[in-house]
Amino acid sequence: MKKVNVYGVYQYNEYLINVIVGVIDAKDDEDAMDIVSEMKLGTVIFDLNQNTFYHIQNEESKILNEENIFKCEVCDSSKKIVEIPLLKTPVYPINGYIEITLNQLTRGILKELFEMNKDFISFDCIAFGVNK
């Protein structure tokens, strides 16, 4: 058995974040993907009052920071290809995403929260993966 990092890709509108959500023991990468496919990877919340990202999984919450959030991206919403009605999730072309810093993501989210007069937003898990 070897230790394998599990990560989720979470989306809110045009923003994507990749978050390490845990570590599992698996025989190999294929075994790890089988294990992760059965897991519920939870939701990521940004709380305006705390100015903090939280990962909520199995009724437990964990504060996220640069160690847990290893990639942030944004896409130009005008490049949206389609929206999946059942999930209400927009789909963008792979070359439409631009990598941004966590600080840039936070500023963009704060702007949206102020414009919408909300205290928090949630990012839904749209994909997962594993790595060593």
Secondary structure, 3 states (H helix, E strand, C coil): CEEEEEEEEEEECCEEEEEEEEEEEECCHHHHHHHHHCCCCCEEEEECCCCEEEEEECCEEEEECCCCEEEEEEECHHHCCEEECCCCEEECCHHHEEEECHHHHHHHHHHHHHHHCCCEEEEEEEEEEEEC
